[in-house]
Amino acid sequence: MNKFLIILLVILIILIVLIFTGKKSVHHEITINASPEKVWGVLTDMNAYDEWNPTMKLIKGEVKVGNKVTYEFTQDAGNSYEVPIKVKEILPNKLLNQSGGTPLFLTYNHKYILEKQDDVTKVIINEDYNGIGVNFWNPEPVEKAYRRLNIALKERVENL
């Protein structure tokens, strides 16, 4: 085997390892003193996001299953960027699942999960990442942004 083929094989093996080891996730949950219906109403009223949501702003599209939408995502002050997303699944008062990214490099699967617990609702934001780029990326700022989002959601719902 010549040197070129050996180098090519080694690069291919490294890429395959990076693809399969590139997995991370962020997770934040909060309990809101309200019904899932009330939480869902605030969470899915994209037109009111400017009034309370410091993290996400819908800038293009309609949040319906199968649609592609674009959000402006703000990690922290002065660090915003556009995020294209496909709406995968909507279960009213329970789940909003969206995904996007660049296949093999970095993909994300984002879920808002609402769970009724007696007289309160647990809201879980979970986002799973896969791909080569995940190995070289720190998701901590995203997790902090989702924490801010959940806290703002709680304040908005409980003060309506």
C-alpha positions, 0 to 999 in steps of 0.5 A: 500500500502506498503512503497516499492510501495509508494517509487517506485511510487514517484520515477516513478512520479519524473522521468516522471516529469523530462522527460517532463520538461527537455527541453532546446535549444541553438540558434545563428544566423548571417548574411553573405554577400554571397549567400546561395549557397556559404555559403552552399558550405563552410558549407558542405565541411567537408574536409576543416573544419580544415582550419576554423572551431574551433568547429566541425570536422568530424572524421567518416562517410559521411554526407548523409541522414540516415548516422551516423557520428561522430564529434569532438566537441570543446566547448572551449580550451582543452574541446573536445569530440566526438559526434555521430550524425544521419543525418536526413535531407538535403535540399541543400542551406537551411537546414542540420538537425542532431540528436543524444543522449541517449533517455529519458536521453538527446537527441539533434536535431541540425539544420543549417538553411540558409535563403536568405535575399536580397543579404545576407544569415542569418545562424541560428544554433539551437539545441533543447535538451530533457530528464531527464539529461537536467534538470541538464545541462548548455547549455551555453558553447555549445551556445558559441561554436556555436557562435564561429562557426558562426563567423568563417563561416562568416569570411571564406565565406566572405574572399573566 
